[in-house]
Amino acid sequence: MSRLLLFLLFAAVSFSGCAQQPLYAWGPFENVISRILQGGYNVNGEILRMEQFGREAAMRGQKLPPGYHAQLGLLYAEAGNEDRMEVEYMQEKDLYPPSGTFMDFLLSNREAGYGK
């Protein structure tokens, strides 16, 4: 009986580590990308969804996934708000350094229409 109890205890402890929290809070990010690719979206509505979720994730102490701020920056560019676009690109660059080269490219080429 003690071996069975020991096995059950070991199994319970082993499997308790399987239910980990996700590394990132994805929220509406994937749905926003899907709507953009399908072509039927309202840029201001998508900005509001992403901004609201970003605030909620921050209040819960959750991290937003790589690309979240870059996508938000693209939406701001499409809405004509280049100041917020730049803020989001810089935040993406700060949070995820591997994206820095691409964010710098978008920022340096915005006069040519990139990122708009």
GUGUMI-378761 format. One record per residue: x, y, z of N, C-alpha, C, CB in turn; chain; residue number from 1; residue in one letter. Coordinates in steps of 0.2 Angstrom, whole numbers, plus 2048, in hexadecimal, padded with zeros to 3 digits. Glycine has a CB too. Layout:
<n.east->X | n.north->Y | n.up->Z | ca.east->X | ca.north->Y | ca.up->Z | c.east->X | c.north->Y | c.up->Z | cb.east->X | cb.north->Y | cb.up->Z | cadena->A | num->NUM | residuo->A>;
...
This chain:
<n.east->804 | n.north->7FA | n.up->800 | ca.east->800 | ca.north->800 | ca.up->800 | c.east->804 | c.north->806 | c.up->800 | cb.east->7FB | cb.north->800 | cb.up->806 | cadena->A | num->1 | residuo->M>;
<n.east->80A | n.north->806 | n.up->804 | ca.east->80E | ca.north->80C | ca.up->804 | c.east->811 | c.north->80E | c.up->7FD | cb.east->813 | cb.north->80B | cb.up->809 | cadena->A | num->2 | residuo->S>;
<n.east->813 | n.north->808 | n.up->7F9 | ca.east->816 | ca.north->809 | ca.up->7F3 | c.east->811 | c.north->80D | c.up->7EE | cb.east->818 | cb.north->803 | cb.up->7EF | cadena->A | num->3 | residuo->R>;
<n.east->80A | n.north->80B | n.up->7EF | ca.east->805 | ca.north->80E | ca.up->7EB | c.east->804 | c.north->815 | c.up->7ED | cb.east->7FE | cb.north->80A | cb.up->7EB | cadena->A | num->4 | residuo->L>;
<n.east->804 | n.north->817 | n.up->7F3 | ca.east->804 | ca.north->81E | ca.up->7F5 | c.east->80A | c.north->822 | c.up->7F3 | cb.east->803 | cb.north->81E | cb.up->7FD | cadena->A | num->5 | residuo->L>;
<n.east->810 | n.north->81F | n.up->7F3 | ca.east->816 | ca.north->822 | ca.up->7F1 | c.east->815 | c.north->824 | c.up->7EA | cb.east->81C | cb.north->81E | cb.up->7F3 | cadena->A | num->6 | residuo->L>;
<n.east->813 | n.north->81F | n.up->7E6 | ca.east->812 | ca.north->820 | ca.up->7DF | c.east->80D | c.north->825 | c.up->7DD | cb.east->810 | cb.north->819 | cb.up->7DB | cadena->A | num->7 | residuo->F>;
<n.east->807 | n.north->825 | n.up->7E0 | ca.east->802 | ca.north->82A | ca.up->7DF | c.east->805 | c.north->831 | c.up->7E1 | cb.east->7FC | cb.north->829 | cb.up->7E3 | cadena->A | num->8 | residuo->L>;
<n.east->809 | n.north->832 | n.up->7E6 | ca.east->80B | ca.north->838 | ca.up->7E8 | c.east->810 | c.north->83B | c.up->7E3 | cb.east->80F | cb.north->837 | cb.up->7EF | cadena->A | num->9 | residuo->L>;
<n.east->815 | n.north->836 | n.up->7E1 | ca.east->81A | ca.north->838 | ca.up->7DC | c.east->816 | c.north->83A | c.up->7D5 | cb.east->81E | cb.north->832 | cb.up->7DA | cadena->A | num->10 | residuo->F>;
<n.east->811 | n.north->836 | n.up->7D3 | ca.east->80D | ca.north->838 | ca.up->7CD | c.east->80A | c.north->83F | c.up->7CE | cb.east->808 | cb.north->833 | cb.up->7CC | cadena->A | num->11 | residuo->A>;
<n.east->807 | n.north->840 | n.up->7D4 | ca.east->804 | ca.north->847 | ca.up->7D5 | c.east->809 | c.north->84C | c.up->7D4 | cb.east->800 | cb.north->847 | cb.up->7DB | cadena->A | num->12 | residuo->A>;
<n.east->80E | n.north->84C | n.up->7D7 | ca.east->813 | ca.north->851 | ca.up->7D7 | c.east->816 | c.north->852 | c.up->7D0 | cb.east->819 | cb.north->84F | cb.up->7DC | cadena->A | num->13 | residuo->V>;
<n.east->817 | n.north->84C | n.up->7CD | ca.east->81A | ca.north->84C | ca.up->7C6 | c.east->816 | c.north->850 | c.up->7C1 | cb.east->81C | cb.north->845 | cb.up->7C4 | cadena->A | num->14 | residuo->S>;
<n.east->80F | n.north->84E | n.up->7C2 | ca.east->80A | ca.north->851 | ca.up->7BD | c.east->808 | c.north->858 | c.up->7BF | cb.east->805 | cb.north->84D | cb.up->7BC | cadena->A | num->15 | residuo->F>;
<n.east->809 | n.north->85A | n.up->7C5 | ca.east->807 | ca.north->861 | ca.up->7C7 | c.east->80B | c.north->866 | c.up->7C3 | cb.east->808 | cb.north->862 | cb.up->7CE | cadena->A | num->16 | residuo->S>;
<n.east->811 | n.north->865 | n.up->7C1 | ca.east->816 | ca.north->869 | ca.up->7BD | c.east->813 | c.north->86A | c.up->7B6 | cb.east->81D | cb.north->867 | cb.up->7BD | cadena->A | num->17 | residuo->G>;
<n.east->80F | n.north->866 | n.up->7B3 | ca.east->80D | ca.north->866 | ca.up->7AC | c.east->808 | c.north->86C | c.up->7AB | cb.east->809 | cb.north->860 | cb.up->7AB | cadena->A | num->18 | residuo->C>;
<n.east->805 | n.north->86E | n.up->7B0 | ca.east->800 | ca.north->874 | ca.up->7AF | c.east->803 | c.north->87A | c.up->7B0 | cb.east->7FA | cb.north->873 | cb.up->7B4 | cadena->A | num->19 | residuo->A>;
<n.east->808 | n.north->87C | n.up->7AC | ca.east->80B | ca.north->882 | ca.up->7AD | c.east->807 | c.north->888 | c.up->7A9 | cb.east->812 | cb.north->882 | cb.up->7AA | cadena->A | num->20 | residuo->Q>;
<n.east->809 | n.north->88E | n.up->7AC | ca.east->806 | ca.north->894 | ca.up->7A9 | c.east->809 | c.north->895 | c.up->7A2 | cb.east->806 | cb.north->89A | cb.up->7AE | cadena->A | num->21 | residuo->Q>;
<n.east->806 | n.north->898 | n.up->79D | ca.east->809 | ca.north->89A | ca.up->797 | c.east->80E | c.north->89F | c.up->798 | cb.east->804 | cb.north->89C | cb.up->792 | cadena->A | num->22 | residuo->P>;
<n.east->813 | n.north->89F | n.up->794 | ca.east->818 | ca.north->8A4 | ca.up->794 | c.east->816 | c.north->8AB | c.up->792 | cb.east->81E | cb.north->8A2 | cb.up->78F | cadena->A | num->23 | residuo->L>;
<n.east->811 | n.north->8AB | n.up->78E | ca.east->80F | ca.north->8B2 | ca.up->78C | c.east->807 | c.north->8B2 | c.up->78C | cb.east->811 | cb.north->8B3 | cb.up->784 | cadena->A | num->24 | residuo->Y>;
<n.east->805 | n.north->8B8 | n.up->78D | ca.east->7FD | ca.north->8B9 | ca.up->78C | c.east->7FC | c.north->8BB | c.up->785 | cb.east->7FB | cb.north->8BE | cb.up->792 | cadena->A | num->25 | residuo->A>;
<n.east->7F8 | n.north->8B7 | n.up->782 | ca.east->7F7 | ca.north->8B8 | ca.up->77A | c.east->7F1 | c.north->8BD | c.up->779 | cb.east->7F6 | cb.north->8B2 | cb.up->777 | cadena->A | num->26 | residuo->W>;
<n.east->7EC | n.north->8BC | n.up->77D | ca.east->7E6 | ca.north->8C0 | ca.up->77D | c.east->7E3 | c.north->8C0 | c.up->776 | cb.east->7E7 | cb.north->8C7 | cb.up->77F | cadena->A | num->27 | residuo->G>;
<n.east->7E2 | n.north->8C6 | n.up->773 | ca.east->7DF | ca.north->8C7 | ca.up->76D | c.east->7E4 | c.north->8C7 | c.up->767 | cb.east->7DB | cb.north->8CD | cb.up->76C | cadena->A | num->28 | residuo->P>;
<n.east->7EA | n.north->8C6 | n.up->768 | ca.east->7F0 | ca.north->8C7 | ca.up->763 | c.east->7EE | c.north->8C2 | c.up->75D | cb.east->7F6 | cb.north->8C5 | cb.up->766 | cadena->A | num->29 | residuo->F>;
<n.east->7ED | n.north->8BC | n.up->75E | ca.east->7EC | ca.north->8B7 | ca.up->759 | c.east->7E6 | c.north->8B9 | c.up->755 | cb.east->7EC | cb.north->8B0 | cb.up->75B | cadena->A | num->30 | residuo->E>;
<n.east->7E1 | n.north->8BB | n.up->758 | ca.east->7DB | ca.north->8BD | ca.up->755 | c.east->7DB | c.north->8C3 | c.up->751 | cb.east->7D5 | cb.north->8BD | cb.up->75A | cadena->A | num->31 | residuo->N>;
<n.east->7DF | n.north->8C8 | n.up->753 | ca.east->7E1 | ca.north->8CE | ca.up->750 | c.east->7E4 | c.north->8CC | c.up->749 | cb.east->7E5 | cb.north->8D3 | cb.up->754 | cadena->A | num->32 | residuo->V>;
<n.east->7E9 | n.north->8C8 | n.up->74A | ca.east->7ED | ca.north->8C6 | ca.up->744 | c.east->7E9 | c.north->8C3 | c.up->73F | cb.east->7F3 | cb.north->8C2 | cb.up->746 | cadena->A | num->33 | residuo->I>;
<n.east->7E5 | n.north->8BE | n.up->741 | ca.east->7E0 | ca.north->8BB | ca.up->73D | c.east->7DB | c.north->8C0 | c.up->739 | cb.east->7DC | cb.north->8B6 | cb.up->741 | cadena->A | num->34 | residuo->S>;
<n.east->7D8 | n.north->8C4 | n.up->73D | ca.east->7D4 | ca.north->8C9 | ca.up->739 | c.east->7D8 | c.north->8CE | c.up->734 | cb.east->7D1 | cb.north->8CE | cb.up->73F | cadena->A | num->35 | residuo->R>;
<n.east->7DE | n.north->8D0 | n.up->736 | ca.east->7E2 | ca.north->8D4 | ca.up->731 | c.east->7E3 | c.north->8D0 | c.up->72B | cb.east->7E8 | cb.north->8D6 | cb.up->735 | cadena->A | num->36 | residuo->I>;
<n.east->7E5 | n.north->8C9 | n.up->72C | ca.east->7E6 | ca.north->8C5 | ca.up->726 | c.east->7E0 | c.north->8C4 | c.up->722 | cb.east->7E9 | cb.north->8BF | cb.up->728 | cadena->A | num->37 | residuo->L>;
<n.east->7DA | n.north->8C4 | n.up->725 | ca.east->7D4 | ca.north->8C3 | ca.up->721 | c.east->7D1 | c.north->8C9 | c.up->71E | cb.east->7CF | cb.north->8C0 | cb.up->726 | cadena->A | num->38 | residuo->Q>;
<n.east->7D4 | n.north->8CF | n.up->720 | ca.east->7D2 | ca.north->8D5 | ca.up->71D | c.east->7CC | c.north->8D9 | c.up->720 | cb.east->7D1 | cb.north->8D4 | cb.up->716 | cadena->A | num->39 | residuo->G>;
<n.east->7C8 | n.north->8D6 | n.up->725 | ca.east->7C2 | ca.north->8D9 | ca.up->727 | c.east->7C3 | c.north->8DB | c.up->72F | cb.east->7BC | cb.north->8D4 | cb.up->727 | cadena->A | num->40 | residuo->G>;
<n.east->7C7 | n.north->8E1 | n.up->72F | ca.east->7C8 | ca.north->8E3 | ca.up->736 | c.east->7C7 | c.north->8EB | c.up->737 | cb.east->7CF | cb.north->8E1 | cb.up->739 | cadena->A | num->41 | residuo->Y>;
<n.east->7C6 | n.north->8ED | n.up->73D | ca.east->7C6 | ca.north->8F4 | ca.up->73E | c.east->7CD | c.north->8F6 | c.up->742 | cb.east->7C0 | cb.north->8F7 | cb.up->742 | cadena->A | num->42 | residuo->N>;
<n.east->7D1 | n.north->8FA | n.up->73F | ca.east->7D7 | ca.north->8FB | ca.up->742 | c.east->7D7 | c.north->8FE | c.up->749 | cb.east->7DC | cb.north->900 | cb.up->73E | cadena->A | num->43 | residuo->V>;
<n.east->7D2 | n.north->903 | n.up->74A | ca.east->7D1 | ca.north->906 | ca.up->751 | c.east->7CF | c.north->901 | c.up->756 | cb.east->7CD | cb.north->90C | cb.up->750 | cadena->A | num->44 | residuo->N>;
<n.east->7CA | n.north->8FD | n.up->753 | ca.east->7C8 | ca.north->8F7 | ca.up->758 | c.east->7CD | c.north->8F2 | c.up->75A | cb.east->7C2 | cb.north->8F4 | cb.up->754 | cadena->A | num->45 | residuo->G>;
<n.east->7D1 | n.north->8F1 | n.up->755 | ca.east->7D7 | ca.north->8EC | ca.up->757 | c.east->7DC | c.north->8EF | c.up->75C | cb.east->7DB | cb.north->8EA | cb.up->750 | cadena->A | num->46 | residuo->E>;
<n.east->7DD | n.north->8F6 | n.up->75B | ca.east->7E2 | ca.north->8F9 | ca.up->75F | c.east->7DF | c.north->8F9 | c.up->766 | cb.east->7E3 | cb.north->901 | cb.up->75D | cadena->A | num->47 | residuo->I>;
<n.east->7D8 | n.north->8FB | n.up->767 | ca.east->7D5 | ca.north->8FB | ca.up->76D | c.east->7D5 | c.north->8F4 | c.up->771 | cb.east->7CE | cb.north->8FD | cb.up->76D | cadena->A | num->48 | residuo->L>;
<n.east->7D4 | n.north->8EF | n.up->76D | ca.east->7D4 | ca.north->8E8 | ca.up->770 | c.east->7DB | c.north->8E6 | c.up->772 | cb.east->7D2 | cb.north->8E3 | cb.up->76A | cadena->A | num->49 | residuo->R>;
<n.east->7E0 | n.north->8E8 | n.up->76E | ca.east->7E7 | ca.north->8E6 | ca.up->770 | c.east->7EA | c.north->8EB | c.up->776 | cb.east->7EC | cb.north->8E7 | cb.up->76A | cadena->A | num->50 | residuo->M>;
<n.east->7E8 | n.north->8F1 | n.up->776 | ca.east->7EA | ca.north->8F5 | ca.up->77C | c.east->7E6 | c.north->8F3 | c.up->782 | cb.east->7E8 | cb.north->8FD | cb.up->77A | cadena->A | num->51 | residuo->E>;
<n.east->7E0 | n.north->8F1 | n.up->782 | ca.east->7DC | ca.north->8EF | ca.up->788 | c.east->7DF | c.north->8E9 | c.up->78B | cb.east->7D5 | cb.north->8EE | cb.up->786 | cadena->A | num->52 | residuo->Q>;
<n.east->7E1 | n.north->8E4 | n.up->786 | ca.east->7E4 | ca.north->8DE | ca.up->789 | c.east->7EB | c.north->8DF | c.up->78B | cb.east->7E4 | cb.north->8D9 | cb.up->783 | cadena->A | num->53 | residuo->F>;
<n.east->7EF | n.north->8E3 | n.up->788 | ca.east->7F5 | ca.north->8E5 | ca.up->78B | c.east->7F5 | c.north->8E8 | c.up->792 | cb.east->7F9 | cb.north->8EA | cb.up->786 | cadena->A | num->54 | residuo->G>;
<n.east->7F0 | n.north->8EC | n.up->793 | ca.east->7EF | ca.north->8EF | ca.up->79A | c.east->7ED | c.north->8E9 | c.up->79F | cb.east->7EA | cb.north->8F4 | cb.up->79A | cadena->A | num->55 | residuo->R>;
<n.east->7E9 | n.north->8E5 | n.up->79D | ca.east->7E6 | ca.north->8DF | ca.up->7A1 | c.east->7EC | c.north->8DA | c.up->7A3 | cb.east->7E0 | cb.north->8DB | cb.up->79E | cadena->A | num->56 | residuo->E>;
<n.east->7F0 | n.north->8D9 | n.up->79E | ca.east->7F6 | ca.north->8D4 | ca.up->79F | c.east->7FB | c.north->8D7 | c.up->7A4 | cb.east->7F9 | cb.north->8D3 | cb.up->798 | cadena->A | num->57 | residuo->A>;
<n.east->7FC | n.north->8DE | n.up->7A3 | ca.east->801 | ca.north->8E1 | ca.up->7A7 | c.east->7FE | c.north->8E1 | c.up->7AF | cb.east->802 | cb.north->8E9 | cb.up->7A5 | cadena->A | num->58 | residuo->A>;
<n.east->7F8 | n.north->8E2 | n.up->7AF | ca.east->7F5 | ca.north->8E2 | ca.up->7B6 | c.east->7F5 | c.north->8DB | c.up->7B9 | cb.east->7ED | cb.north->8E4 | cb.up->7B6 | cadena->A | num->59 | residuo->M>;
<n.east->7F5 | n.north->8D6 | n.up->7B5 | ca.east->7F6 | ca.north->8CF | ca.up->7B8 | c.east->7FD | c.north->8CD | c.up->7B8 | cb.east->7F2 | cb.north->8CA | cb.up->7B3 | cadena->A | num->60 | residuo->R>;
<n.east->802 | n.north->8D1 | n.up->7B6 | ca.east->809 | ca.north->8CF | ca.up->7B6 | c.east->80B | c.north->8CA | c.up->7B0 | cb.east->80B | cb.north->8CC | cb.up->7BC | cadena->A | num->61 | residuo->G>;
<n.east->807 | n.north->8CA | n.up->7AB | ca.east->809 | ca.north->8C6 | ca.up->7A5 | c.east->80C | c.north->8C9 | c.up->7A0 | cb.east->802 | cb.north->8C3 | cb.up->7A2 | cadena->A | num->62 | residuo->Q>;
<n.east->811 | n.north->8C5 | n.up->79C | ca.east->814 | ca.north->8C8 | ca.up->797 | c.east->811 | c.north->8C7 | c.up->790 | cb.east->81B | cb.north->8C5 | cb.up->796 | cadena->A | num->63 | residuo->K>;
<n.east->811 | n.north->8CD | n.up->78C | ca.east->80E | ca.north->8CC | ca.up->785 | c.east->813 | c.north->8C9 | c.up->781 | cb.east->80D | cb.north->8D3 | cb.up->783 | cadena->A | num->64 | residuo->L>;
<n.east->811 | n.north->8C5 | n.up->77C | ca.east->815 | ca.north->8C1 | ca.up->777 | c.east->819 | c.north->8C6 | c.up->773 | cb.east->811 | cb.north->8BC | cb.up->773 | cadena->A | num->65 | residuo->P>;
<n.east->81F | n.north->8C3 | n.up->770 | ca.east->823 | ca.north->8C6 | ca.up->76B | c.east->81F | c.north->8C8 | c.up->765 | cb.east->829 | cb.north->8C2 | cb.up->769 | cadena->A | num->66 | residuo->P>;
<n.east->81F | n.north->8CE | n.up->763 | ca.east->81B | ca.north->8D0 | ca.up->75D | c.east->815 | c.north->8D4 | c.up->75F | cb.east->81A | cb.north->8CA | cb.up->759 | cadena->A | num->67 | residuo->G>;
<n.east->813 | n.north->8D4 | n.up->765 | ca.east->80D | ca.north->8D7 | ca.up->767 | c.east->80E | c.north->8DF | c.up->766 | cb.east->80B | cb.north->8D6 | cb.up->76F | cadena->A | num->68 | residuo->Y>;
<n.east->813 | n.north->8E2 | n.up->769 | ca.east->814 | ca.north->8E9 | ca.up->768 | c.east->815 | c.north->8EB | c.up->761 | cb.east->81A | cb.north->8EB | cb.up->76D | cadena->A | num->69 | residuo->H>;
<n.east->819 | n.north->8E7 | n.up->75D | ca.east->81A | ca.north->8E8 | ca.up->756 | c.east->814 | c.north->8E8 | c.up->752 | cb.east->81F | cb.north->8E3 | cb.up->753 | cadena->A | num->70 | residuo->A>;
<n.east->80F | n.north->8E3 | n.up->753 | ca.east->809 | ca.north->8E3 | ca.up->750 | c.east->805 | c.north->8E9 | c.up->752 | cb.east->805 | cb.north->8DD | cb.up->752 | cadena->A | num->71 | residuo->Q>;
<n.east->805 | n.north->8EB | n.up->758 | ca.east->801 | ca.north->8F1 | ca.up->75B | c.east->804 | c.north->8F7 | c.up->757 | cb.east->801 | cb.north->8F2 | cb.up->762 | cadena->A | num->72 | residuo->L>;
<n.east->80B | n.north->8F8 | n.up->756 | ca.east->80E | ca.north->8FD | ca.up->753 | c.east->80B | c.north->8FD | c.up->74C | cb.east->815 | cb.north->8FC | cb.up->753 | cadena->A | num->73 | residuo->G>;
<n.east->80B | n.north->8F8 | n.up->748 | ca.east->808 | ca.north->8F8 | ca.up->741 | c.east->801 | c.north->8FA | c.up->741 | cb.east->809 | cb.north->8F1 | cb.up->73E | cadena->A | num->74 | residuo->L>;
<n.east->7FD | n.north->8F8 | n.up->746 | ca.east->7F6 | ca.north->8FB | ca.up->746 | c.east->7F6 | c.north->902 | c.up->747 | cb.east->7F2 | cb.north->8F7 | cb.up->74C | cadena->A | num->75 | residuo->L>;
<n.east->7FA | n.north->905 | n.up->74C | ca.east->7FB | ca.north->90C | ca.up->74C | c.east->7FD | c.north->910 | c.up->746 | cb.east->7FF | cb.north->90E | cb.up->752 | cadena->A | num->76 | residuo->Y>;
<n.east->802 | n.north->90D | n.up->743 | ca.east->804 | ca.north->910 | ca.up->73C | c.east->7FE | c.north->910 | c.up->737 | cb.east->80A | cb.north->90B | cb.up->739 | cadena->A | num->77 | residuo->A>;
<n.east->7FB | n.north->90B | n.up->737 | ca.east->7F5 | ca.north->90A | ca.up->732 | c.east->7F0 | c.north->910 | c.up->734 | cb.east->7F2 | cb.north->904 | cb.up->732 | cadena->A | num->78 | residuo->E>;
<n.east->7EF | n.north->911 | n.up->73B | ca.east->7EA | ca.north->916 | ca.up->73D | c.east->7ED | c.north->91D | c.up->73C | cb.east->7E8 | cb.north->915 | cb.up->744 | cadena->A | num->79 | residuo->A>;
<n.east->7F4 | n.north->91E | n.up->73A | ca.east->7F7 | ca.north->924 | ca.up->739 | c.east->7FA | c.north->927 | c.up->73F | cb.east->7F1 | cb.north->929 | cb.up->737 | cadena->A | num->80 | residuo->G>;
<n.east->7FB | n.north->923 | n.up->745 | ca.east->7FE | ca.north->926 | ca.up->74B | c.east->805 | c.north->923 | c.up->74B | cb.east->7FA | cb.north->923 | cb.up->751 | cadena->A | num->81 | residuo->N>;
<n.east->809 | n.north->927 | n.up->748 | ca.east->810 | ca.north->925 | ca.up->748 | c.east->814 | c.north->926 | c.up->74E | cb.east->814 | cb.north->929 | cb.up->743 | cadena->A | num->82 | residuo->E>;
<n.east->812 | n.north->92A | n.up->753 | ca.east->815 | ca.north->92B | ca.up->759 | c.east->814 | c.north->924 | c.up->75D | cb.east->812 | cb.north->931 | cb.up->75D | cadena->A | num->83 | residuo->D>;
<n.east->80E | n.north->922 | n.up->75D | ca.east->80C | ca.north->91C | ca.up->761 | c.east->80F | c.north->916 | c.up->75E | cb.east->805 | cb.north->91B | cb.up->762 | cadena->A | num->84 | residuo->R>;
<n.east->810 | n.north->916 | n.up->757 | ca.east->813 | ca.north->911 | ca.up->753 | c.east->81B | c.north->910 | c.up->756 | cb.east->813 | cb.north->912 | cb.up->74C | cadena->A | num->85 | residuo->M>;
<n.east->81E | n.north->916 | n.up->756 | ca.east->825 | ca.north->916 | ca.up->759 | c.east->825 | c.north->913 | c.up->760 | cb.east->828 | cb.north->91D | cb.up->758 | cadena->A | num->86 | residuo->E>;
<n.east->821 | n.north->915 | n.up->764 | ca.east->821 | ca.north->913 | ca.up->76B | c.east->820 | c.north->90B | c.up->76B | cb.east->81B | cb.north->916 | cb.up->76F | cadena->A | num->87 | residuo->V>;
<n.east->81C | n.north->909 | n.up->767 | ca.east->81B | ca.north->901 | ca.up->767 | c.east->821 | c.north->8FE | c.up->764 | cb.east->814 | cb.north->900 | cb.up->764 | cadena->A | num->88 | residuo->E>;
<n.east->824 | n.north->900 | n.up->75F | ca.east->82A | ca.north->8FD | ca.up->75C | c.east->82F | c.north->8FD | c.up->761 | cb.east->82C | cb.north->901 | cb.up->756 | cadena->A | num->89 | residuo->Y>;
<n.east->830 | n.north->903 | n.up->765 | ca.east->836 | ca.north->903 | ca.up->76A | c.east->834 | c.north->8FE | c.up->76F | cb.east->836 | cb.north->90A | cb.up->76C | cadena->A | num->90 | residuo->M>;
<n.east->82E | n.north->8FE | n.up->771 | ca.east->82D | ca.north->8F9 | ca.up->777 | c.east->82E | c.north->8F2 | c.up->775 | cb.east->825 | cb.north->8FA | cb.up->779 | cadena->A | num->91 | residuo->Q>;
<n.east->82C | n.north->8F0 | n.up->76E | ca.east->82E | ca.north->8E9 | ca.up->76C | c.east->835 | c.north->8E8 | c.up->76C | cb.east->82B | cb.north->8E9 | cb.up->765 | cadena->A | num->92 | residuo->E>;
<n.east->839 | n.north->8ED | n.up->76A | ca.east->840 | ca.north->8ED | ca.up->769 | c.east->843 | c.north->8EC | c.up->770 | cb.east->843 | cb.north->8F3 | cb.up->766 | cadena->A | num->93 | residuo->K>;
<n.east->841 | n.north->8EF | n.up->775 | ca.east->843 | ca.north->8EF | ca.up->77C | c.east->841 | c.north->8E8 | c.up->77F | cb.east->840 | cb.north->8F4 | cb.up->780 | cadena->A | num->94 | residuo->D>;
<n.east->83B | n.north->8E6 | n.up->77E | ca.east->839 | ca.north->8DF | ca.up->781 | c.east->83C | c.north->8D9 | c.up->77E | cb.east->832 | cb.north->8DF | cb.up->781 | cadena->A | num->95 | residuo->L>;
<n.east->83D | n.north->8DA | n.up->777 | ca.east->83F | ca.north->8D4 | ca.up->773 | c.east->845 | c.north->8D6 | c.up->76F | cb.east->83A | cb.north->8D1 | cb.up->76F | cadena->A | num->96 | residuo->Y>;
<n.east->84B | n.north->8D7 | n.up->772 | ca.east->851 | ca.north->8D9 | ca.up->76E | c.east->852 | c.north->8D6 | c.up->767 | cb.east->857 | cb.north->8D8 | cb.up->772 | cadena->A | num->97 | residuo->P>;
<n.east->851 | n.north->8D0 | n.up->766 | ca.east->852 | ca.north->8CD | ca.up->75F | c.east->84D | c.north->8D1 | c.up->75A | cb.east->850 | cb.north->8C6 | cb.up->75F | cadena->A | num->98 | residuo->P>;
<n.east->848 | n.north->8D4 | n.up->75C | ca.east->844 | ca.north->8D8 | ca.up->757 | c.east->847 | c.north->8DF | c.up->755 | cb.east->83D | cb.north->8D8 | cb.up->759 | cadena->A | num->99 | residuo->S>;
<n.east->84C | n.north->8E0 | n.up->759 | ca.east->84F | ca.north->8E7 | ca.up->758 | c.east->851 | c.north->8E9 | c.up->751 | cb.east->855 | cb.north->8E8 | cb.up->75D | cadena->A | num->100 | residuo->G>;
<n.east->854 | n.north->8E5 | n.up->74E | ca.east->856 | ca.north->8E7 | ca.up->747 | c.east->850 | c.north->8E8 | c.up->742 | cb.east->85A | cb.north->8E1 | cb.up->744 | cadena->A | num->101 | residuo->T>;
<n.east->84B | n.north->8E4 | n.up->743 | ca.east->845 | ca.north->8E5 | ca.up->73F | c.east->841 | c.north->8EB | c.up->741 | cb.east->840 | cb.north->8DF | cb.up->73F | cadena->A | num->102 | residuo->F>;
<n.east->841 | n.north->8ED | n.up->747 | ca.east->83D | ca.north->8F3 | ca.up->74A | c.east->841 | c.north->8F9 | c.up->748 | cb.east->83D | cb.north->8F3 | cb.up->752 | cadena->A | num->103 | residuo->M>;
<n.east->848 | n.north->8F9 | n.up->748 | ca.east->84C | ca.north->8FE | ca.up->745 | c.east->84B | c.north->8FF | c.up->73E | cb.east->853 | cb.north->8FD | cb.up->747 | cadena->A | num->104 | residuo->D>;
<n.east->84A | n.north->8FA | n.up->73A | ca.east->849 | ca.north->8FA | ca.up->733 | c.east->842 | c.north->8FE | c.up->732 | cb.east->849 | cb.north->8F3 | cb.up->730 | cadena->A | num->105 | residuo->F>;
<n.east->83D | n.north->8FC | n.up->735 | ca.east->836 | ca.north->8FF | ca.up->735 | c.east->837 | c.north->906 | c.up->736 | cb.east->831 | cb.north->8FB | cb.up->739 | cadena->A | num->106 | residuo->L>;
<n.east->83A | n.north->908 | n.up->73C | ca.east->83A | ca.north->90F | ca.up->73E | c.east->83E | c.north->913 | c.up->739 | cb.east->83D | cb.north->90F | cb.up->745 | cadena->A | num->107 | residuo->L>;
<n.east->844 | n.north->910 | n.up->737 | ca.east->848 | ca.north->915 | ca.up->732 | c.east->845 | c.north->915 | c.up->72B | cb.east->84F | cb.north->911 | cb.up->732 | cadena->A | num->108 | residuo->S>;
<n.east->840 | n.north->911 | n.up->729 | ca.east->83E | ca.north->911 | ca.up->723 | c.east->836 | c.north->913 | c.up->722 | cb.east->83E | cb.north->90A | cb.up->71F | cadena->A | num->109 | residuo->N>;
<n.east->834 | n.north->916 | n.up->728 | ca.east->82D | ca.north->918 | ca.up->728 | c.east->82B | c.north->91E | c.up->723 | cb.east->82B | cb.north->91A | cb.up->72F | cadena->A | num->110 | residuo->R>;
<n.east->830 | n.north->922 | n.up->721 | ca.east->82F | ca.north->927 | ca.up->71C | c.east->82E | c.north->924 | c.up->715 | cb.east->835 | cb.north->92C | cb.up->71B | cadena->A | num->111 | residuo->E>;
<n.east->830 | n.north->91E | n.up->714 | ca.east->82F | ca.north->91B | ca.up->70E | c.east->829 | c.north->917 | c.up->70E | cb.east->835 | cb.north->916 | cb.up->70C | cadena->A | num->112 | residuo->A>;
<n.east->825 | n.north->917 | n.up->713 | ca.east->81F | ca.north->913 | ca.up->714 | c.east->81F | c.north->90D | c.up->717 | cb.east->81C | cb.north->912 | cb.up->70D | cadena->A | num->113 | residuo->G>;
<n.east->825 | n.north->90A | n.up->719 | ca.east->825 | ca.north->904 | ca.up->71D | c.east->822 | c.north->905 | c.up->724 | cb.east->82C | cb.north->902 | cb.up->71E | cadena->A | num->114 | residuo->Y>;
<n.east->81E | n.north->900 | n.up->726 | ca.east->81B | ca.north->901 | ca.up->72D | c.east->815 | c.north->905 | c.up->72D | cb.east->820 | cb.north->904 | cb.up->732 | cadena->A | num->115 | residuo->G>;
<n.east->812 | n.north->907 | n.up->727 | ca.east->80C | ca.north->90B | ca.up->726 | c.east->807 | c.north->906 | c.up->723 | cb.east->80D | cb.north->911 | cb.up->722 | cadena->A | num->116 | residuo->K>;
